């Protein structure tokens, strides 16, 4: 029976050789299995450490049977596997140290027991664009500099544009670089209200909520608009807020609107929120969303060359008003492509198929894209998309090519230059000429009118 670390190491080395032979794909093997190892054995469960999060997902999904079969060929034991990452182990050790430091007899109630700063949300992985540069600079300044200047910092924007990321980034930066021992509390206004209700109903009567906040050095309060209309919660929060400000403690607040537009909040709170520095995060442009996606691809350990540029642009364009939804769509794409679709290259067709699983995904799948238009036109004229974007100049293909350019321009408002790139690097004047020609002929050519009408119906299905 395999028990020691040395025996487990040898077992994994033998298993990896078999896995590599069965996969017969050195690139995929290196990407998912290189630097993997067995961390420990718990009964029949082998804890395998994957090199990164994507590898973990794929190893415990797509390749689980392959791993178990390979192990069983080497050893008679019936193994199960649990795949983790190094980050999982680090967190596990932290939790273990925290639990071991808590004495059983200490049962003093505490507030916001589940509050925590997310260690993965830092300034280093916050993508900065023109739309959020002011908020980023302000957050960075507050994190790097002590004192009471710009206190409170008030950041506002629509949902899903990075406010929460900045709050956690501030907390992480202060903890790591300026005040390692500081008590930094990240909570939402909703959580504050819930804790206050427990306090006033006597569930936490042994400890004053005001006394708890006296131990907090820095308060990161998310979505302050949820205090609106809650008079008693506002009263206690005002007292806590004023005490922290008077003692020079730092407060950073986020909201979905600027202080003056917060309805249902006491004037004295609104006035004090406005006394510090107020910055807005605007909606990001498509180019910034493209950069965000590219960064996520690289940090996920994926090869960006495997992504069709149109896929990245498609996601960026569809979710440019909400970065949280953009991230969700990207995660859905990664999961489906890596575990279900098993595609070498992530094309538009693959992406649309993968995104159909998320909320509203069927609507996304029905939305127009350059690739969908190419596919519909090609099918209508019994051609392939490659023929449309290629250099063949036979009559039927040229007509279909011109119609494709026309429809893409009409329905997607894609720049002429981008359309030219899609059709083999054609000059934008060539594209404009083709579109103008179709537009002119449509006025007199009944057959062309019918074809365009049929095609438009199909691309909207």
C-alpha positions as CSV (number, residue, x, y, z in Angstrom):
1,X,0.0,0.0,0.0
2,X,1.3,3.4,-1.0
3,X,1.6,5.7,2.1
4,X,4.8,7.7,2.2
5,X,5.5,10.9,0.3
6,X,8.3,9.1,-1.6
7,X,5.9,6.4,-2.6
8,X,3.2,8.8,-3.6
9,X,5.7,10.8,-5.7
10,X,6.8,7.6,-7.6
11,X,3.1,6.6,-8.1
12,X,2.3,10.0,-9.6
13,X,5.3,9.9,-11.9
14,X,4.3,6.5,-13.3
15,X,0.7,7.7,-13.6
16,X,1.8,10.8,-15.5
17,X,3.6,8.7,-18.1
18,X,0.5,6.6,-18.7
19,X,-1.7,9.7,-18.9
20,X,0.7,11.3,-21.4
21,X,0.7,8.2,-23.6
22,X,-3.1,7.9,-23.5
23,X,-3.7,11.6,-24.3
24,X,-1.3,11.6,-27.2
25,X,-1.3,15.4,-27.1
26,X,1.9,16.8,-25.6
27,X,0.8,20.4,-25.7
28,X,-2.4,19.7,-23.7
29,X,-0.6,17.4,-21.3
30,X,2.1,20.0,-20.6
31,X,-0.6,22.7,-20.0
32,X,-2.8,20.7,-17.7
33,X,-0.4,18.3,-16.0
34,X,3.1,19.9,-15.9
35,X,4.1,20.7,-12.3
36,X,1.2,18.7,-10.8
37,X,1.8,16.5,-7.8
38,X,0.2,14.4,-5.1
39,X,0.0,16.5,-1.9
40,X,-1.3,13.8,0.4
41,X,-3.4,10.6,0.7
42,X,-6.5,10.5,2.9
43,X,-7.8,7.0,3.0
44,X,-8.5,6.2,-0.6
45,X,-8.5,9.8,-1.7
46,X,-5.4,11.3,-3.4
47,X,-5.2,15.1,-3.1
48,X,-3.7,16.2,-6.4
49,X,-2.3,19.7,-6.8
50,X,-2.9,21.3,-10.2
51,X,-0.7,24.0,-11.7
52,X,-3.5,26.5,-12.0
53,X,-7.3,27.0,-11.7
54,X,-8.2,26.0,-15.3
55,X,-6.1,22.8,-14.9
56,X,-7.9,22.0,-11.7
57,X,-11.3,22.4,-13.4
58,X,-10.3,20.2,-16.3
59,X,-8.5,17.5,-14.3
60,X,-11.4,16.9,-12.0
61,X,-13.9,17.0,-14.9
62,X,-12.7,15.9,-18.3
63,X,-9.7,13.9,-17.2
64,X,-10.9,12.4,-13.9
65,X,-11.6,9.0,-15.4
66,X,-8.3,9.0,-17.2
67,X,-6.3,9.7,-14.1
68,X,-8.1,7.1,-12.0
69,X,-7.7,4.4,-14.7
70,X,-4.0,5.2,-15.0
71,X,-3.5,4.9,-11.2
72,X,-5.4,1.6,-11.1
73,X,-3.1,0.1,-13.7
74,X,-0.1,0.8,-11.4
75,X,-1.6,0.1,-8.0
76,X,-4.3,-2.3,-6.9
77,X,-5.9,0.2,-4.6
78,X,-9.3,1.8,-5.6
79,X,-8.4,5.5,-5.7
80,X,-10.5,8.6,-5.7
81,X,-9.0,12.0,-6.5
82,X,-9.5,15.5,-5.2
83,X,-7.9,18.3,-7.2
84,X,-6.8,21.5,-5.6
85,X,-4.5,24.4,-6.4
86,X,-1.6,25.8,-4.4
87,X,-3.9,28.8,-3.5
88,X,-6.4,26.3,-2.0
89,X,-3.7,24.9,0.2
90,X,-2.6,28.3,1.4
91,X,-6.1,29.2,2.3
92,X,-6.6,25.8,4.0
93,X,-3.5,26.5,6.2
94,X,-4.7,30.0,7.1
95,X,-8.1,28.6,8.1
96,X,-6.4,25.9,10.1
97,X,-4.3,28.4,12.0
98,X,-7.3,30.6,12.7
99,X,-9.4,27.7,14.0
100,X,-6.6,26.4,16.2
101,X,-6.2,29.9,17.8
102,X,-9.8,30.1,18.9
103,X,-10.4,28.8,22.4
104,X,-13.5,26.7,22.9
105,X,-14.6,28.6,26.0
106,X,-14.5,31.9,24.2
107,X,-18.1,32.5,23.1
108,X,-18.3,36.2,23.1
109,X,-20.5,37.3,20.1
110,X,-18.8,39.3,17.4
111,X,-20.1,41.2,14.5
112,X,-19.7,40.5,10.8
113,X,-18.2,37.1,11.4
114,X,-18.2,36.3,7.6
115,X,-16.6,39.6,6.6
116,X,-13.4,39.2,4.7
117,X,-11.2,41.0,2.1
118,X,-10.8,39.0,-1.0
119,X,-7.1,38.4,-1.5
120,X,-7.4,38.1,-5.3
121,X,-8.9,41.6,-5.8
122,X,-5.8,43.9,-6.0
123,X,-4.6,46.9,-7.9
124,X,-2.3,44.7,-9.9
125,X,-5.2,43.0,-11.7
126,X,-7.5,46.0,-11.9
127,X,-7.6,47.0,-15.6
128,X,-7.4,50.8,-15.9
129,X,-9.0,52.7,-18.7
130,X,-10.2,56.2,-19.4
131,X,-13.6,55.3,-17.9
132,X,-12.2,54.5,-14.4
133,X,-8.8,56.2,-14.2
134,X,-10.0,58.9,-11.7
135,X,-11.5,56.3,-9.3
136,X,-8.3,54.2,-9.6
137,X,-6.0,57.1,-8.9
138,X,-8.1,58.2,-5.9
139,X,-8.2,54.6,-4.5
140,X,-4.5,54.2,-5.0
141,X,-3.8,57.5,-3.3
142,X,-5.9,56.6,-0.3
143,X,-4.2,53.2,0.0
144,X,-0.7,54.6,-0.3
145,X,-1.1,57.7,2.0
146,X,-2.2,57.9,5.6
147,X,-3.8,60.8,7.2
148,X,-7.3,62.2,6.8
149,X,-7.2,63.8,3.4
150,X,-10.0,62.8,1.1
151,X,-11.9,61.2,4.0
152,X,-14.3,59.7,3.1
153,X,-13.5,58.5,-0.4
154,X,-16.8,58.1,-2.1
155,X,-16.9,56.0,-5.4
156,X,-20.1,55.7,-7.4
157,X,-21.2,54.0,-10.6
158,X,-23.7,51.7,-12.1
159,X,-23.6,48.1,-10.9
160,X,-20.8,45.8,-12.0
161,X,-18.1,48.4,-13.0
162,X,-15.4,47.7,-10.5
163,X,-16.3,49.6,-7.3
164,X,-16.1,46.5,-5.1
165,X,-12.8,45.5,-6.7
166,X,-11.3,48.9,-5.7
167,X,-12.6,48.5,-2.1
168,X,-10.8,45.1,-1.8
169,X,-7.7,46.4,-3.6
170,X,-7.5,49.3,-1.1
171,X,-7.8,46.9,1.8
172,X,-5.2,44.4,0.4
173,X,-2.7,47.2,-0.3
174,X,-2.9,48.8,3.2
175,X,-2.7,45.3,4.8
176,X,0.3,44.2,2.8
177,X,2.3,47.5,2.5
178,X,1.4,50.0,5.1
179,X,-0.5,48.7,8.1
180,X,-0.1,44.9,8.4
181,X,-1.7,44.8,11.8
182,X,-4.7,47.1,11.0
183,X,-8.2,45.9,11.5
184,X,-9.8,46.5,8.1
185,X,-13.6,45.7,7.8
186,X,-15.2,45.2,4.4
187,X,-19.0,45.0,4.6
188,X,-22.1,46.0,2.5
189,X,-24.7,48.4,3.8
190,X,-27.1,45.5,3.7
191,X,-24.9,43.5,6.1
192,X,-24.7,46.5,8.4
193,X,-28.5,46.7,8.6
194,X,-28.8,43.0,9.3
195,X,-26.2,43.1,12.1
196,X,-27.9,46.2,13.6
197,X,-31.3,44.4,13.6
198,X,-29.7,41.5,15.5
199,X,-28.3,44.0,18.0
200,X,-31.6,45.8,18.7
201,X,-33.5,42.5,19.0
202,X,-31.1,41.4,21.8
203,X,-29.3,38.6,19.9
204,X,-26.0,40.4,20.5
205,X,-26.9,42.3,23.6
206,X,-23.6,41.3,25.4
207,X,-21.6,43.5,23.1
208,X,-22.4,47.0,21.8
209,X,-22.2,47.5,18.0
210,X,-20.6,50.9,18.7
211,X,-17.9,49.3,20.8
212,X,-17.2,46.8,18.0
213,X,-16.6,49.7,15.5
214,X,-14.2,51.3,17.9
215,X,-11.8,48.5,17.2
216,X,-12.0,49.0,13.4
217,X,-9.2,51.0,11.8
218,X,-10.5,51.2,8.2
219,X,-14.1,50.8,7.0
220,X,-14.8,49.7,3.5
221,X,-18.6,50.1,3.0
222,X,-20.2,48.8,-0.2
223,X,-23.5,49.9,-1.7
224,X,-24.4,52.6,0.9
225,X,-27.7,53.2,-1.0
226,X,-29.2,50.3,0.9
227,X,-29.3,52.4,4.0
228,X,-32.0,54.5,2.3
229,X,-35.3,54.6,4.3
230,X,-33.9,52.7,7.3
231,X,-34.0,55.5,9.8
232,X,-32.7,53.7,12.9
233,X,-29.9,52.1,11.0
234,X,-28.9,55.5,9.7
235,X,-28.9,56.9,13.2
236,X,-26.5,54.3,14.5
237,X,-24.4,54.5,11.4
238,X,-24.1,58.3,11.7
239,X,-22.8,57.9,15.3
240,X,-20.2,55.2,14.2
241,X,-19.2,57.2,11.1
242,X,-18.7,60.5,13.1
243,X,-16.6,58.7,15.7
244,X,-14.3,57.1,13.2
245,X,-13.9,60.4,11.2
246,X,-13.1,62.3,14.5
247,X,-10.4,59.8,15.4
248,X,-8.8,60.1,11.9
249,X,-9.9,56.6,10.8
250,X,-10.2,56.0,7.1
251,X,-13.6,55.3,5.5
252,X,-14.2,54.4,1.8
253,X,-17.8,54.2,0.5
254,X,-19.3,53.0,-2.7
255,X,-22.8,53.7,-4.1
256,X,-24.8,53.4,-7.3
257,X,-25.2,57.2,-7.4
258,X,-23.5,60.3,-6.1
259,X,-24.3,61.6,-2.6
260,X,-26.6,64.4,-3.7
261,X,-28.8,61.9,-5.5
262,X,-29.2,59.4,-2.6
263,X,-32.9,59.6,-1.8
264,X,-34.1,58.4,1.6
265,X,-30.8,59.3,3.4
266,X,-30.6,61.9,6.2
267,X,-29.2,65.2,5.0
268,X,-26.4,65.1,7.6
269,X,-25.2,61.8,6.2
270,X,-25.3,63.1,2.6
271,X,-23.5,66.3,3.6
272,X,-20.7,64.3,5.3
273,X,-20.3,61.9,2.4
274,X,-19.7,64.9,0.2
275,X,-17.0,66.4,2.4
276,X,-14.3,64.1,1.3
277,X,-13.6,63.2,-2.4
278,X,-16.3,61.9,-4.7
279,X,-15.3,60.1,-7.9
280,X,-17.3,58.4,-10.6
281,X,-16.7,55.3,-12.7
282,X,-18.2,55.7,-16.1
283,X,-19.3,52.9,-18.4
284,X,-16.2,51.3,-20.1
285,X,-15.6,51.5,-23.8
286,X,-15.3,48.3,-25.9
287,X,-11.5,48.6,-26.3
288,X,-11.1,48.6,-22.5
289,X,-13.3,45.5,-22.2
290,X,-11.2,43.8,-24.8
291,X,-8.1,44.5,-22.7
292,X,-9.8,43.2,-19.6
293,X,-10.7,39.9,-21.4
294,X,-7.2,39.5,-22.7
295,X,-5.8,39.9,-19.2
296,X,-8.2,37.3,-17.9
297,X,-7.2,34.9,-20.6
298,X,-3.5,35.3,-19.8
299,X,-3.9,35.2,-16.0
300,X,-6.0,32.0,-16.4
301,X,-3.0,30.4,-18.1
302,X,-4.6,30.1,-21.5
303,X,-3.1,30.6,-24.9
304,X,-4.6,33.8,-26.3
305,X,-3.7,32.6,-29.8
306,X,-6.5,30.0,-29.5
307,X,-9.2,32.7,-29.3
308,X,-10.7,34.1,-32.4
309,X,-10.4,37.9,-32.2
310,X,-14.0,38.2,-33.1
311,X,-15.0,36.2,-29.9
312,X,-13.1,38.6,-27.7
313,X,-14.7,41.6,-29.4
314,X,-18.1,40.0,-29.3
315,X,-18.0,39.6,-25.5
316,X,-16.5,43.0,-25.0
317,X,-19.2,44.7,-27.1
318,X,-22.2,42.8,-25.5
319,X,-21.1,43.3,-21.9
320,X,-19.4,46.7,-22.0
321,X,-22.0,48.1,-19.6
322,X,-21.4,45.6,-16.8
323,X,-17.9,44.1,-16.1
324,X,-19.4,41.6,-13.7
325,X,-21.6,40.1,-16.4
326,X,-18.5,40.2,-18.7
327,X,-16.6,38.1,-16.3
328,X,-19.5,35.7,-15.9
329,X,-19.8,35.3,-19.6
330,X,-16.1,34.7,-19.9
331,X,-16.2,32.0,-17.1
332,X,-19.1,30.3,-18.8
333,X,-17.2,30.2,-22.0
334,X,-14.1,28.8,-20.4
335,X,-16.0,26.1,-18.5
336,X,-17.9,24.9,-21.6
337,X,-15.0,25.1,-24.0
338,X,-12.5,23.3,-21.7
339,X,-14.9,20.7,-20.3
340,X,-17.7,20.1,-22.8
341,X,-16.9,21.2,-26.3
342,X,-13.2,20.1,-26.4
343,X,-12.4,22.6,-29.2
344,X,-8.8,23.5,-30.2
345,X,-9.8,27.0,-31.4
346,X,-12.5,29.1,-29.8
347,X,-14.5,30.5,-32.8
348,X,-17.7,32.5,-32.8
349,X,-19.8,29.4,-33.3
350,X,-18.1,27.7,-30.3
351,X,-18.6,30.8,-28.2
352,X,-22.3,31.2,-29.0
353,X,-22.9,27.5,-28.2
354,X,-21.0,27.8,-24.9
355,X,-22.8,31.0,-23.8
356,X,-26.2,29.5,-24.4
357,X,-25.9,27.9,-20.9
358,X,-25.8,31.2,-19.0
359,X,-28.7,33.4,-17.9
360,X,-30.0,35.1,-21.0
361,X,-27.6,33.1,-23.1
362,X,-30.3,32.0,-25.6
363,X,-30.8,35.6,-26.4
364,X,-27.1,36.1,-26.8
365,X,-27.0,33.1,-29.2
366,X,-29.7,34.8,-31.3
367,X,-27.9,38.1,-31.4
368,X,-26.2,39.1,-34.5
369,X,-22.5,38.6,-35.1
370,X,-20.2,38.9,-38.1
371,X,-19.7,35.1,-38.1
372,X,-23.5,34.4,-37.9
373,X,-24.1,36.7,-40.9
374,X,-21.4,34.9,-42.8
375,X,-22.8,31.5,-42.0
376,X,-26.4,32.5,-43.0
377,X,-25.3,34.1,-46.3
378,X,-23.0,31.2,-47.1
379,X,-25.8,28.6,-46.4
380,X,-28.3,30.7,-48.5
381,X,-26.0,30.6,-51.5
382,X,-24.7,27.0,-51.0
383,X,-21.2,28.2,-50.2
384,X,-18.8,28.0,-47.3
385,X,-17.9,31.0,-45.0
386,X,-14.3,30.5,-46.2
387,X,-15.4,31.1,-49.8
388,X,-17.0,34.4,-48.8
389,X,-13.9,35.6,-47.0
390,X,-11.5,34.2,-49.6
391,X,-10.2,35.5,-52.9
392,X,-12.4,33.6,-55.4
393,X,-14.0,36.2,-57.7
394,X,-16.6,34.0,-59.5
395,X,-19.9,35.8,-60.0
396,X,-22.0,34.1,-57.4
397,X,-19.3,34.3,-54.7
398,X,-18.7,38.0,-55.3
399,X,-22.4,38.7,-55.1
400,X,-22.7,36.8,-51.8
401,X,-19.5,38.5,-50.5
402,X,-20.9,41.9,-51.2
403,X,-24.2,41.1,-49.6
404,X,-22.4,39.8,-46.5
405,X,-20.5,43.1,-46.3
406,X,-23.7,45.1,-46.7
407,X,-25.6,43.1,-44.0
408,X,-22.7,43.3,-41.5
409,X,-22.5,47.1,-42.0
410,X,-26.2,47.6,-41.8
411,X,-26.9,45.4,-38.7
412,X,-23.7,45.7,-36.7
413,X,-22.4,49.1,-37.7
414,X,-18.9,47.5,-37.8
415,X,-16.1,49.9,-39.0
416,X,-15.2,49.5,-42.7
417,X,-11.6,48.7,-41.7
418,X,-12.8,45.8,-39.5
419,X,-15.0,44.5,-42.3
420,X,-12.1,44.6,-44.7
421,X,-10.0,42.6,-42.2
422,X,-12.8,40.0,-42.0
423,X,-12.7,39.6,-45.8
424,X,-9.0,38.8,-46.2
425,X,-7.6,42.3,-45.5
426,X,-9.5,44.3,-48.1
427,X,-9.1,48.0,-48.2
428,X,-11.9,50.0,-46.6
429,X,-12.6,51.8,-50.0
430,X,-13.2,48.3,-51.6
431,X,-15.6,47.5,-48.8
432,X,-17.4,50.8,-49.2
433,X,-17.7,50.3,-52.9
434,X,-19.3,46.9,-52.4
435,X,-21.8,48.2,-49.9
436,X,-22.7,51.2,-52.1
437,X,-23.2,48.8,-55.1
438,X,-25.6,46.6,-53.1
439,X,-27.5,49.6,-51.7
440,X,-27.9,51.1,-55.2
441,X,-29.1,47.8,-56.8
442,X,-31.6,47.2,-54.1
443,X,-33.6,50.1,-55.4
444,X,-34.4,48.4,-58.7
445,X,-33.5,44.7,-58.4
446,X,-36.5,42.8,-57.1
447,X,-34.6,39.5,-56.9
448,X,-32.0,41.1,-54.7
449,X,-34.7,42.7,-52.5
450,X,-36.2,39.2,-51.9
451,X,-32.8,37.7,-51.1
452,X,-32.0,40.5,-48.6
453,X,-35.4,40.2,-46.9
454,X,-35.0,36.4,-46.6
455,X,-31.5,36.7,-45.2
456,X,-32.5,39.4,-42.7
457,X,-35.2,37.1,-41.4
458,X,-32.8,34.2,-41.0
459,X,-30.1,36.2,-39.2
460,X,-32.6,37.5,-36.6
461,X,-33.9,34.0,-35.8
